């Protein structure tokens, strides 16, 4: 795996995690409660991104950007879930 792919995946992961944290802080600042089942929904979406990333790996090198986005979304979802637990 090239270093450029790792940087792209890490950037997407960090961006997703940061945006979820920012969204949570906005909800708390407004005085609203957290939506019930949010972590379960995020878990399901993360699993779907993971499955799609695995399938995309079989498509060859032509879709490297798509693979990086999918792996970044998967890693960001996992990191967000771990932080929120």
HTML snippet that shows the backbone in 3Dmol.js (N, CA, C, O; Angstrom):
<script src="https://3Dmol.org/build/3Dmol-min.js"></script>
<div id="view" style="width:600px;height:400px;position:relative"></div>
<script>
const pdb = `
ATOM      1  N   UNK A   1       0.854  -1.170   0.000  1.00  0.00           N
ATOM      2  CA  UNK A   1       0.000   0.000   0.000  1.00  0.00           C
ATOM      3  C   UNK A   1       0.901   1.235   0.000  1.00  0.00           C
ATOM      4  O   UNK A   1       1.843   1.330   0.787  1.00  0.00           O
ATOM      5  N   UNK A   2       0.604   2.155  -0.874  1.00  0.00           N
ATOM      6  CA  UNK A   2       1.442   3.346  -0.984  1.00  0.00           C
ATOM      7  C   UNK A   2       1.146   4.324   0.148  1.00  0.00           C
ATOM      8  O   UNK A   2       0.087   4.283   0.774  1.00  0.00           O
ATOM      9  N   UNK A   3       2.101   5.190   0.386  1.00  0.00           N
ATOM     10  CA  UNK A   3       1.929   6.179   1.451  1.00  0.00           C
ATOM     11  C   UNK A   3       0.827   7.181   1.104  1.00  0.00           C
ATOM     12  O   UNK A   3       0.175   7.714   2.002  1.00  0.00           O
ATOM     13  N   UNK A   4       0.614   7.442  -0.177  1.00  0.00           N
ATOM     14  CA  UNK A   4      -0.451   8.360  -0.580  1.00  0.00           C
ATOM     15  C   UNK A   4      -1.818   7.783  -0.214  1.00  0.00           C
ATOM     16  O   UNK A   4      -2.704   8.510   0.236  1.00  0.00           O
ATOM     17  N   UNK A   5      -1.985   6.484  -0.407  1.00  0.00           N
ATOM     18  CA  UNK A   5      -3.253   5.848  -0.015  1.00  0.00           C
ATOM     19  C   UNK A   5      -3.468   5.948   1.486  1.00  0.00           C
ATOM     20  O   UNK A   5      -4.577   6.233   1.939  1.00  0.00           O
ATOM     21  N   UNK A   6      -2.417   5.714   2.258  1.00  0.00           N
ATOM     22  CA  UNK A   6      -2.544   5.804   3.713  1.00  0.00           C
ATOM     23  C   UNK A   6      -2.907   7.212   4.155  1.00  0.00           C
ATOM     24  O   UNK A   6      -3.710   7.392   5.070  1.00  0.00           O
ATOM     25  N   UNK A   7      -2.317   8.210   3.507  1.00  0.00           N
ATOM     26  CA  UNK A   7      -2.616   9.606   3.847  1.00  0.00           C
ATOM     27  C   UNK A   7      -4.074   9.917   3.515  1.00  0.00           C
ATOM     28  O   UNK A   7      -4.769  10.545   4.313  1.00  0.00           O
ATOM     29  N   UNK A   8      -4.542   9.482   2.339  1.00  0.00           N
ATOM     30  CA  UNK A   8      -5.939   9.736   1.969  1.00  0.00           C
ATOM     31  C   UNK A   8      -6.900   9.040   2.929  1.00  0.00           C
ATOM     32  O   UNK A   8      -7.876   9.642   3.377  1.00  0.00           O
ATOM     33  N   UNK A   9      -6.630   7.793   3.241  1.00  0.00           N
ATOM     34  CA  UNK A   9      -7.497   7.052   4.162  1.00  0.00           C
ATOM     35  C   UNK A   9      -7.495   7.711   5.541  1.00  0.00           C
ATOM     36  O   UNK A   9      -8.551   7.880   6.153  1.00  0.00           O
ATOM     37  N   UNK A  10      -6.314   8.083   6.028  1.00  0.00           N
ATOM     38  CA  UNK A  10      -6.213   8.748   7.324  1.00  0.00           C
ATOM     39  C   UNK A  10      -6.923  10.097   7.349  1.00  0.00           C
ATOM     40  O   UNK A  10      -7.548  10.455   8.347  1.00  0.00           O
ATOM     41  N   UNK A  11      -6.828  10.837   6.260  1.00  0.00           N
ATOM     42  CA  UNK A  11      -7.502  12.135   6.179  1.00  0.00           C
ATOM     43  C   UNK A  11      -9.012  11.993   6.204  1.00  0.00           C
ATOM     44  O   UNK A  11      -9.702  12.754   6.881  1.00  0.00           O
ATOM     45  N   UNK A  12      -9.521  11.022   5.470  1.00  0.00           N
ATOM     46  CA  UNK A  12     -10.964  10.787   5.465  1.00  0.00           C
ATOM     47  C   UNK A  12     -11.421  10.311   6.841  1.00  0.00           C
ATOM     48  O   UNK A  12     -12.456  10.751   7.342  1.00  0.00           O
ATOM     49  N   UNK A  13     -10.657   9.420   7.444  1.00  0.00           N
ATOM     50  CA  UNK A  13     -10.971   8.917   8.785  1.00  0.00           C
ATOM     51  C   UNK A  13     -11.019  10.060   9.797  1.00  0.00           C
ATOM     52  O   UNK A  13     -11.960  10.163  10.583  1.00  0.00           O
ATOM     53  N   UNK A  14     -10.003  10.915   9.771  1.00  0.00           N
ATOM     54  CA  UNK A  14      -9.956  12.036  10.705  1.00  0.00           C
ATOM     55  C   UNK A  14     -11.098  13.014  10.447  1.00  0.00           C
ATOM     56  O   UNK A  14     -11.685  13.548  11.388  1.00  0.00           O
ATOM     57  N   UNK A  15     -11.412  13.247   9.181  1.00  0.00           N
ATOM     58  CA  UNK A  15     -12.499  14.166   8.845  1.00  0.00           C
ATOM     59  C   UNK A  15     -13.852  13.665   9.327  1.00  0.00           C
ATOM     60  O   UNK A  15     -14.640  14.438   9.873  1.00  0.00           O
ATOM     61  N   UNK A  16     -14.126  12.385   9.133  1.00  0.00           N
ATOM     62  CA  UNK A  16     -15.399  11.808   9.582  1.00  0.00           C
ATOM     63  C   UNK A  16     -15.503  11.866  11.101  1.00  0.00           C
ATOM     64  O   UNK A  16     -16.541  12.248  11.642  1.00  0.00           O
ATOM     65  N   UNK A  17     -14.439  11.490  11.782  1.00  0.00           N
ATOM     66  CA  UNK A  17     -14.447  11.504  13.244  1.00  0.00           C
ATOM     67  C   UNK A  17     -14.644  12.917  13.776  1.00  0.00           C
ATOM     68  O   UNK A  17     -15.412  13.125  14.715  1.00  0.00           O
ATOM     69  N   UNK A  18     -13.958  13.885  13.185  1.00  0.00           N
ATOM     70  CA  UNK A  18     -14.080  15.279  13.615  1.00  0.00           C
ATOM     71  C   UNK A  18     -15.494  15.797  13.394  1.00  0.00           C
ATOM     72  O   UNK A  18     -16.044  16.481  14.257  1.00  0.00           O
ATOM     73  N   UNK A  19     -16.089  15.477  12.248  1.00  0.00           N
ATOM     74  CA  UNK A  19     -17.442  15.966  11.951  1.00  0.00           C
ATOM     75  C   UNK A  19     -18.488  15.358  12.885  1.00  0.00           C
ATOM     76  O   UNK A  19     -19.438  16.040  13.271  1.00  0.00           O
ATOM     77  N   UNK A  20     -18.327  14.100  13.249  1.00  0.00           N
ATOM     78  CA  UNK A  20     -19.253  13.505  14.208  1.00  0.00           C
ATOM     79  C   UNK A  20     -19.102  14.154  15.582  1.00  0.00           C
ATOM     80  O   UNK A  20     -20.096  14.405  16.263  1.00  0.00           O
ATOM     81  N   UNK A  21     -17.875  14.424  15.986  1.00  0.00           N
ATOM     82  CA  UNK A  21     -17.656  15.092  17.278  1.00  0.00           C
ATOM     83  C   UNK A  21     -18.258  16.485  17.265  1.00  0.00           C
ATOM     84  O   UNK A  21     -18.907  16.891  18.228  1.00  0.00           O
ATOM     85  N   UNK A  22     -18.048  17.220  16.178  1.00  0.00           N
ATOM     86  CA  UNK A  22     -18.586  18.562  16.033  1.00  0.00           C
ATOM     87  C   UNK A  22     -20.111  18.534  16.052  1.00  0.00           C
ATOM     88  O   UNK A  22     -20.738  19.394  16.670  1.00  0.00           O
ATOM     89  N   UNK A  23     -20.704  17.564  15.387  1.00  0.00           N
ATOM     90  CA  UNK A  23     -22.158  17.422  15.375  1.00  0.00           C
ATOM     91  C   UNK A  23     -22.685  17.136  16.772  1.00  0.00           C
ATOM     92  O   UNK A  23     -23.704  17.692  17.179  1.00  0.00           O
ATOM     93  N   UNK A  24     -21.996  16.271  17.506  1.00  0.00           N
ATOM     94  CA  UNK A  24     -22.425  15.944  18.870  1.00  0.00           C
ATOM     95  C   UNK A  24     -22.340  17.169  19.767  1.00  0.00           C
ATOM     96  O   UNK A  24     -23.238  17.401  20.576  1.00  0.00           O
ATOM     97  N   UNK A  25     -21.289  17.949  19.641  1.00  0.00           N
ATOM     98  CA  UNK A  25     -21.151  19.163  20.443  1.00  0.00           C
ATOM     99  C   UNK A  25     -22.249  20.175  20.119  1.00  0.00           C
ATOM    100  O   UNK A  25     -22.729  20.870  21.014  1.00  0.00           O
ATOM    101  N   UNK A  26     -22.650  20.264  18.853  1.00  0.00           N
ATOM    102  CA  UNK A  26     -23.727  21.174  18.459  1.00  0.00           C
ATOM    103  C   UNK A  26     -25.055  20.743  19.072  1.00  0.00           C
ATOM    104  O   UNK A  26     -25.843  21.583  19.505  1.00  0.00           O
ATOM    105  N   UNK A  27     -25.304  19.440  19.109  1.00  0.00           N
ATOM    106  CA  UNK A  27     -26.535  18.927  19.707  1.00  0.00           C
ATOM    107  C   UNK A  27     -26.562  19.241  21.193  1.00  0.00           C
ATOM    108  O   UNK A  27     -27.589  19.672  21.719  1.00  0.00           O
ATOM    109  N   UNK A  28     -25.455  19.033  21.868  1.00  0.00           N
ATOM    110  CA  UNK A  28     -25.378  19.302  23.303  1.00  0.00           C
ATOM    111  C   UNK A  28     -25.517  20.798  23.569  1.00  0.00           C
ATOM    112  O   UNK A  28     -26.179  21.188  24.531  1.00  0.00           O
ATOM    113  N   UNK A  29     -24.911  21.638  22.746  1.00  0.00           N
ATOM    114  CA  UNK A  29     -24.984  23.085  22.929  1.00  0.00           C
ATOM    115  C   UNK A  29     -26.413  23.603  22.772  1.00  0.00           C
ATOM    116  O   UNK A  29     -26.804  24.564  23.435  1.00  0.00           O
ATOM    117  N   UNK A  30     -27.177  22.978  21.911  1.00  0.00           N
ATOM    118  CA  UNK A  30     -28.578  23.384  21.726  1.00  0.00           C
ATOM    119  C   UNK A  30     -29.484  22.866  22.835  1.00  0.00           C
ATOM    120  O   UNK A  30     -30.644  23.269  22.923  1.00  0.00           O
ATOM    121  N   UNK A  31     -28.975  21.990  23.670  1.00  0.00           N
ATOM    122  CA  UNK A  31     -29.768  21.445  24.758  1.00  0.00           C
ATOM    123  C   UNK A  31     -30.613  20.249  24.355  1.00  0.00           C
ATOM    124  O   UNK A  31     -31.503  19.845  25.103  1.00  0.00           O
ATOM    125  N   UNK A  32     -30.358  19.685  23.211  1.00  0.00           N
ATOM    126  CA  UNK A  32     -31.112  18.516  22.749  1.00  0.00           C
ATOM    127  C   UNK A  32     -30.473  17.235  23.251  1.00  0.00           C
ATOM    128  O   UNK A  32     -29.296  17.201  23.612  1.00  0.00           O
ATOM    129  N   UNK A  33     -31.275  16.190  23.265  1.00  0.00           N
ATOM    130  CA  UNK A  33     -30.763  14.886  23.656  1.00  0.00           C
ATOM    131  C   UNK A  33     -30.209  14.164  22.443  1.00  0.00           C
ATOM    132  O   UNK A  33     -30.584  14.452  21.306  1.00  0.00           O
ATOM    133  N   UNK A  34     -29.311  13.224  22.699  1.00  0.00           N
ATOM    134  CA  UNK A  34     -28.766  12.409  21.612  1.00  0.00           C
ATOM    135  C   UNK A  34     -29.851  11.487  21.069  1.00  0.00           C
ATOM    136  O   UNK A  34     -30.678  10.975  21.824  1.00  0.00           O
ATOM    137  N   UNK A  35     -29.842  11.282  19.778  1.00  0.00           N
ATOM    138  CA  UNK A  35     -30.836  10.430  19.138  1.00  0.00           C
ATOM    139  C   UNK A  35     -30.607   8.990  19.583  1.00  0.00           C
ATOM    140  O   UNK A  35     -29.492   8.481  19.476  1.00  0.00           O
ATOM    141  N   UNK A  36     -31.657   8.327  20.085  1.00  0.00           N
ATOM    142  CA  UNK A  36     -31.484   6.934  20.501  1.00  0.00           C
ATOM    143  C   UNK A  36     -31.168   6.041  19.296  1.00  0.00           C
ATOM    144  O   UNK A  36     -31.761   6.193  18.228  1.00  0.00           O
ATOM    145  N   UNK A  37     -30.258   5.139  19.477  1.00  0.00           N
ATOM    146  CA  UNK A  37     -29.913   4.206  18.410  1.00  0.00           C
ATOM    147  C   UNK A  37     -28.904   4.742  17.417  1.00  0.00           C
ATOM    148  O   UNK A  37     -28.664   4.116  16.385  1.00  0.00           O
ATOM    149  N   UNK A  38     -28.308   5.886  17.706  1.00  0.00           N
ATOM    150  CA  UNK A  38     -27.349   6.483  16.776  1.00  0.00           C
ATOM    151  C   UNK A  38     -26.128   5.588  16.583  1.00  0.00           C
ATOM    152  O   UNK A  38     -25.665   5.403  15.457  1.00  0.00           O
ATOM    153  N   UNK A  39     -25.609   5.039  17.667  1.00  0.00           N
ATOM    154  CA  UNK A  39     -24.429   4.177  17.542  1.00  0.00           C
ATOM    155  C   UNK A  39     -24.759   2.887  16.797  1.00  0.00           C
ATOM    156  O   UNK A  39     -23.923   2.365  16.059  1.00  0.00           O
ATOM    157  N   UNK A  40     -25.960   2.375  16.982  1.00  0.00           N
ATOM    158  CA  UNK A  40     -26.360   1.165  16.253  1.00  0.00           C
ATOM    159  C   UNK A  40     -26.454   1.460  14.760  1.00  0.00           C
ATOM    160  O   UNK A  40     -26.005   0.662  13.937  1.00  0.00           O
ATOM    161  N   UNK A  41     -27.033   2.597  14.414  1.00  0.00           N
ATOM    162  CA  UNK A  41     -27.144   2.974  13.006  1.00  0.00           C
ATOM    163  C   UNK A  41     -25.762   3.207  12.400  1.00  0.00           C
ATOM    164  O   UNK A  41     -25.494   2.786  11.275  1.00  0.00           O
ATOM    165  N   UNK A  42     -24.899   3.870  13.139  1.00  0.00           N
ATOM    166  CA  UNK A  42     -23.541   4.101  12.663  1.00  0.00           C
ATOM    167  C   UNK A  42     -22.789   2.785  12.494  1.00  0.00           C
ATOM    168  O   UNK A  42     -21.994   2.637  11.565  1.00  0.00           O
ATOM    169  N   UNK A  43     -23.035   1.842  13.376  1.00  0.00           N
ATOM    170  CA  UNK A  43     -22.400   0.525  13.267  1.00  0.00           C
ATOM    171  C   UNK A  43     -22.838  -0.201  12.000  1.00  0.00           C
ATOM    172  O   UNK A  43     -22.017  -0.807  11.311  1.00  0.00           O
ATOM    173  N   UNK A  44     -24.116  -0.140  11.698  1.00  0.00           N
ATOM    174  CA  UNK A  44     -24.637  -0.805  10.498  1.00  0.00           C
ATOM    175  C   UNK A  44     -24.034  -0.173   9.245  1.00  0.00           C
ATOM    176  O   UNK A  44     -23.610  -0.882   8.332  1.00  0.00           O
ATOM    177  N   UNK A  45     -23.996   1.158   9.203  1.00  0.00           N
ATOM    178  CA  UNK A  45     -23.432   1.846   8.039  1.00  0.00           C
ATOM    179  C   UNK A  45     -21.945   1.530   7.895  1.00  0.00           C
ATOM    180  O   UNK A  45     -21.449   1.358   6.782  1.00  0.00           O
ATOM    181  N   UNK A  46     -21.246   1.456   9.007  1.00  0.00           N
ATOM    182  CA  UNK A  46     -19.815   1.143   8.974  1.00  0.00           C
ATOM    183  C   UNK A  46     -19.590  -0.271   8.439  1.00  0.00           C
ATOM    184  O   UNK A  46     -18.670  -0.490   7.652  1.00  0.00           O
ATOM    185  N   UNK A  47     -20.405  -1.216   8.848  1.00  0.00           N
ATOM    186  CA  UNK A  47     -20.282  -2.587   8.335  1.00  0.00           C
ATOM    187  C   UNK A  47     -20.544  -2.615   6.830  1.00  0.00           C
ATOM    188  O   UNK A  47     -19.856  -3.320   6.092  1.00  0.00           O
ATOM    189  N   UNK A  48     -21.537  -1.850   6.374  1.00  0.00           N
ATOM    190  CA  UNK A  48     -21.820  -1.796   4.944  1.00  0.00           C
ATOM    191  C   UNK A  48     -20.654  -1.190   4.163  1.00  0.00           C
ATOM    192  O   UNK A  48     -20.310  -1.678   3.087  1.00  0.00           O
ATOM    193  N   UNK A  49     -20.045  -0.128   4.701  1.00  0.00           N
ATOM    194  CA  UNK A  49     -18.863   0.448   4.058  1.00  0.00           C
ATOM    195  C   UNK A  49     -17.713  -0.555   4.027  1.00  0.00           C
ATOM    196  O   UNK A  49     -16.979  -0.631   3.042  1.00  0.00           O
ATOM    197  N   UNK A  50     -17.556  -1.324   5.106  1.00  0.00           N
ATOM    198  CA  UNK A  50     -16.493  -2.326   5.168  1.00  0.00           C
ATOM    199  C   UNK A  50     -16.693  -3.404   4.104  1.00  0.00           C
ATOM    200  O   UNK A  50     -15.751  -3.785   3.409  1.00  0.00           O
ATOM    201  N   UNK A  51     -17.913  -3.884   3.985  1.00  0.00           N
ATOM    202  CA  UNK A  51     -18.201  -4.910   2.967  1.00  0.00           C
ATOM    203  C   UNK A  51     -17.946  -4.362   1.572  1.00  0.00           C
ATOM    204  O   UNK A  51     -17.362  -5.041   0.727  1.00  0.00           O
ATOM    205  N   UNK A  52     -18.384  -3.134   1.334  1.00  0.00           N
ATOM    206  CA  UNK A  52     -18.184  -2.533   0.010  1.00  0.00           C
ATOM    207  C   UNK A  52     -16.694  -2.319  -0.266  1.00  0.00           C
ATOM    208  O   UNK A  52     -16.252  -2.481  -1.404  1.00  0.00           O
ATOM    209  N   UNK A  53     -15.918  -1.959   0.751  1.00  0.00           N
ATOM    210  CA  UNK A  53     -14.474  -1.766   0.574  1.00  0.00           C
ATOM    211  C   UNK A  53     -13.793  -3.087   0.225  1.00  0.00           C
ATOM    212  O   UNK A  53     -12.895  -3.127  -0.615  1.00  0.00           O
ATOM    213  N   UNK A  54     -14.224  -4.161   0.872  1.00  0.00           N
ATOM    214  CA  UNK A  54     -13.656  -5.470   0.547  1.00  0.00           C
ATOM    215  C   UNK A  54     -13.970  -5.867  -0.893  1.00  0.00           C
ATOM    216  O   UNK A  54     -13.106  -6.393  -1.594  1.00  0.00           O
ATOM    217  N   UNK A  55     -15.184  -5.622  -1.331  1.00  0.00           N
ATOM    218  CA  UNK A  55     -15.566  -5.942  -2.707  1.00  0.00           C
ATOM    219  C   UNK A  55     -14.798  -5.061  -3.691  1.00  0.00           C
ATOM    220  O   UNK A  55     -14.392  -5.530  -4.754  1.00  0.00           O
ATOM    221  N   UNK A  56     -14.598  -3.802  -3.347  1.00  0.00           N
ATOM    222  CA  UNK A  56     -13.893  -2.877  -4.237  1.00  0.00           C
ATOM    223  C   UNK A  56     -12.433  -3.277  -4.426  1.00  0.00           C
ATOM    224  O   UNK A  56     -11.845  -2.973  -5.464  1.00  0.00           O
ATOM    225  N   UNK A  57     -11.847  -3.941  -3.462  1.00  0.00           N
ATOM    226  CA  UNK A  57     -10.461  -4.376  -3.590  1.00  0.00           C
ATOM    227  C   UNK A  57     -10.285  -5.373  -4.731  1.00  0.00           C
ATOM    228  O   UNK A  57      -9.183  -5.521  -5.261  1.00  0.00           O
ATOM    229  N   UNK A  58     -11.342  -6.046  -5.105  1.00  0.00           N
ATOM    230  CA  UNK A  58     -11.277  -7.023  -6.193  1.00  0.00           C
ATOM    231  C   UNK A  58     -11.411  -6.385  -7.571  1.00  0.00           C
ATOM    232  O   UNK A  58     -11.256  -7.077  -8.577  1.00  0.00           O
ATOM    233  N   UNK A  59     -11.692  -5.090  -7.646  1.00  0.00           N
ATOM    234  CA  UNK A  59     -11.942  -4.425  -8.919  1.00  0.00           C
ATOM    235  C   UNK A  59     -10.684  -3.994  -9.650  1.00  0.00           C
ATOM    236  O   UNK A  59     -10.767  -3.546 -10.793  1.00  0.00           O
ATOM    237  N   UNK A  60      -9.548  -4.112  -9.038  1.00  0.00           N
ATOM    238  CA  UNK A  60      -8.309  -3.722  -9.691  1.00  0.00           C
ATOM    239  C   UNK A  60      -7.884  -2.305  -9.332  1.00  0.00           C
ATOM    240  O   UNK A  60      -8.565  -1.623  -8.566  1.00  0.00           O
ATOM    241  N   UNK A  61      -6.758  -1.862  -9.884  1.00  0.00           N
ATOM    242  CA  UNK A  61      -6.191  -0.568  -9.494  1.00  0.00           C
ATOM    243  C   UNK A  61      -6.938   0.639 -10.069  1.00  0.00           C
ATOM    244  O   UNK A  61      -6.637   1.770  -9.687  1.00  0.00           O
ATOM    245  N   UNK A  62      -7.885   0.439 -10.958  1.00  0.00           N
ATOM    246  CA  UNK A  62      -8.567   1.570 -11.588  1.00  0.00           C
ATOM    247  C   UNK A  62      -9.437   2.344 -10.607  1.00  0.00           C
ATOM    248  O   UNK A  62      -9.742   3.512 -10.847  1.00  0.00           O
ATOM    249  N   UNK A  63      -9.836   1.726  -9.525  1.00  0.00           N
ATOM    250  CA  UNK A  63     -10.732   2.391  -8.576  1.00  0.00           C
ATOM    251  C   UNK A  63     -10.064   2.665  -7.235  1.00  0.00           C
ATOM    252  O   UNK A  63     -10.699   2.533  -6.189  1.00  0.00           O
ATOM    253  N   UNK A  64      -8.791   3.046  -7.256  1.00  0.00           N
ATOM    254  CA  UNK A  64      -8.074   3.272  -6.004  1.00  0.00           C
ATOM    255  C   UNK A  64      -8.674   4.394  -5.170  1.00  0.00           C
ATOM    256  O   UNK A  64      -8.728   4.279  -3.945  1.00  0.00           O
ATOM    257  N   UNK A  65      -9.127   5.474  -5.797  1.00  0.00           N
ATOM    258  CA  UNK A  65      -9.716   6.580  -5.043  1.00  0.00           C
ATOM    259  C   UNK A  65     -10.993   6.120  -4.353  1.00  0.00           C
ATOM    260  O   UNK A  65     -11.232   6.464  -3.195  1.00  0.00           O
ATOM    261  N   UNK A  66     -11.806   5.352  -5.049  1.00  0.00           N
ATOM    262  CA  UNK A  66     -13.030   4.839  -4.447  1.00  0.00           C
ATOM    263  C   UNK A  66     -12.706   3.929  -3.265  1.00  0.00           C
ATOM    264  O   UNK A  66     -13.362   4.001  -2.225  1.00  0.00           O
ATOM    265  N   UNK A  67     -11.705   3.081  -3.421  1.00  0.00           N
ATOM    266  CA  UNK A  67     -11.300   2.193  -2.331  1.00  0.00           C
ATOM    267  C   UNK A  67     -10.831   2.994  -1.124  1.00  0.00           C
ATOM    268  O   UNK A  67     -11.178   2.676   0.014  1.00  0.00           O
ATOM    269  N   UNK A  68     -10.039   4.037  -1.376  1.00  0.00           N
ATOM    270  CA  UNK A  68      -9.539   4.860  -0.276  1.00  0.00           C
ATOM    271  C   UNK A  68     -10.678   5.541   0.468  1.00  0.00           C
ATOM    272  O   UNK A  68     -10.663   5.624   1.696  1.00  0.00           O
ATOM    273  N   UNK A  69     -11.658   6.026  -0.274  1.00  0.00           N
ATOM    274  CA  UNK A  69     -12.809   6.662   0.364  1.00  0.00           C
ATOM    275  C   UNK A  69     -13.567   5.651   1.215  1.00  0.00           C
ATOM    276  O   UNK A  69     -13.941   5.949   2.349  1.00  0.00           O
ATOM    277  N   UNK A  70     -13.794   4.470   0.677  1.00  0.00           N
ATOM    278  CA  UNK A  70     -14.521   3.448   1.430  1.00  0.00           C
ATOM    279  C   UNK A  70     -13.763   3.003   2.676  1.00  0.00           C
ATOM    280  O   UNK A  70     -14.358   2.859   3.744  1.00  0.00           O
ATOM    281  N   UNK A  71     -12.450   2.784   2.549  1.00  0.00           N
ATOM    282  CA  UNK A  71     -11.655   2.398   3.729  1.00  0.00           C
ATOM    283  C   UNK A  71     -11.606   3.539   4.742  1.00  0.00           C
ATOM    284  O   UNK A  71     -11.645   3.297   5.948  1.00  0.00           O
ATOM    285  N   UNK A  72     -11.522   4.778   4.263  1.00  0.00           N
ATOM    286  CA  UNK A  72     -11.525   5.924   5.171  1.00  0.00           C
ATOM    287  C   UNK A  72     -12.840   6.058   5.923  1.00  0.00           C
ATOM    288  O   UNK A  72     -12.849   6.340   7.121  1.00  0.00           O
ATOM    289  N   UNK A  73     -13.953   5.856   5.219  1.00  0.00           N
ATOM    290  CA  UNK A  73     -15.263   5.903   5.875  1.00  0.00           C
ATOM    291  C   UNK A  73     -15.413   4.775   6.887  1.00  0.00           C
ATOM    292  O   UNK A  73     -15.978   4.967   7.963  1.00  0.00           O
ATOM    293  N   UNK A  74     -14.906   3.604   6.536  1.00  0.00           N
ATOM    294  CA  UNK A  74     -14.954   2.474   7.467  1.00  0.00           C
ATOM    295  C   UNK A  74     -14.134   2.770   8.719  1.00  0.00           C
ATOM    296  O   UNK A  74     -14.611   2.586   9.839  1.00  0.00           O
ATOM    297  N   UNK A  75     -12.907   3.227   8.523  1.00  0.00           N
ATOM    298  CA  UNK A  75     -12.039   3.525   9.665  1.00  0.00           C
ATOM    299  C   UNK A  75     -12.606   4.665  10.501  1.00  0.00           C
ATOM    300  O   UNK A  75     -12.537   4.628  11.730  1.00  0.00           O
ATOM    301  N   UNK A  76     -13.167   5.674   9.845  1.00  0.00           N
ATOM    302  CA  UNK A  76     -13.775   6.791  10.570  1.00  0.00           C
ATOM    303  C   UNK A  76     -14.973   6.348  11.380  1.00  0.00           C
ATOM    304  O   UNK A  76     -15.166   6.803  12.507  1.00  0.00           O
ATOM    305  N   UNK A  77     -15.783   5.460  10.816  1.00  0.00           N
ATOM    306  CA  UNK A  77     -16.927   4.935  11.560  1.00  0.00           C
ATOM    307  C   UNK A  77     -16.505   4.136  12.774  1.00  0.00           C
ATOM    308  O   UNK A  77     -17.068   4.288  13.858  1.00  0.00           O
ATOM    309  N   UNK A  78     -15.513   3.285  12.588  1.00  0.00           N
ATOM    310  CA  UNK A  78     -15.017   2.477  13.709  1.00  0.00           C
ATOM    311  C   UNK A  78     -14.431   3.372  14.800  1.00  0.00           C
ATOM    312  O   UNK A  78     -14.702   3.173  15.984  1.00  0.00           O
ATOM    313  N   UNK A  79     -13.632   4.352  14.398  1.00  0.00           N
ATOM    314  CA  UNK A  79     -13.025   5.249  15.385  1.00  0.00           C
ATOM    315  C   UNK A  79     -14.090   6.068  16.113  1.00  0.00           C
ATOM    316  O   UNK A  79     -13.984   6.281  17.321  1.00  0.00           O
ATOM    317  N   UNK A  80     -15.095   6.521  15.406  1.00  0.00           N
ATOM    318  CA  UNK A  80     -16.171   7.283  16.025  1.00  0.00           C
ATOM    319  C   UNK A  80     -16.936   6.421  17.033  1.00  0.00           C
ATOM    320  O   UNK A  80     -17.273   6.879  18.125  1.00  0.00           O
ATOM    321  N   UNK A  81     -17.203   5.182  16.657  1.00  0.00           N
ATOM    322  CA  UNK A  81     -17.910   4.277  17.571  1.00  0.00           C
ATOM    323  C   UNK A  81     -17.066   4.027  18.819  1.00  0.00           C
ATOM    324  O   UNK A  81     -17.592   4.039  19.932  1.00  0.00           O
ATOM    325  N   UNK A  82     -15.773   3.802  18.645  1.00  0.00           N
ATOM    326  CA  UNK A  82     -14.901   3.552  19.795  1.00  0.00           C
ATOM    327  C   UNK A  82     -14.809   4.767  20.718  1.00  0.00           C
ATOM    328  O   UNK A  82     -14.772   4.621  21.939  1.00  0.00           O
ATOM    329  N   UNK A  83     -14.772   5.946  20.141  1.00  0.00           N
ATOM    330  CA  UNK A  83     -14.695   7.169  20.945  1.00  0.00           C
ATOM    331  C   UNK A  83     -15.997   7.383  21.727  1.00  0.00           C
ATOM    332  O   UNK A  83     -15.973   7.813  22.881  1.00  0.00           O
ATOM    333  N   UNK A  84     -17.128   7.081  21.090  1.00  0.00           N
ATOM    334  CA  UNK A  84     -18.430   7.348  21.710  1.00  0.00           C
ATOM    335  C   UNK A  84     -18.819   6.304  22.757  1.00  0.00           C
ATOM    336  O   UNK A  84     -19.753   6.541  23.522  1.00  0.00           O
ATOM    337  N   UNK A  85     -18.142   5.169  22.817  1.00  0.00           N
ATOM    338  CA  UNK A  85     -18.503   4.136  23.806  1.00  0.00           C
ATOM    339  C   UNK A  85     -18.144   4.540  25.200  1.00  0.00           C
ATOM    340  O   UNK A  85     -18.381   3.784  26.142  1.00  0.00           O
TER     341      UNK A  85
END
`;
const viewer = $3Dmol.createViewer("view");
viewer.addModel(pdb, "pdb");
viewer.setStyle({}, {cartoon: {color: "spectrum"}});
viewer.zoomTo();
viewer.render();
</script>
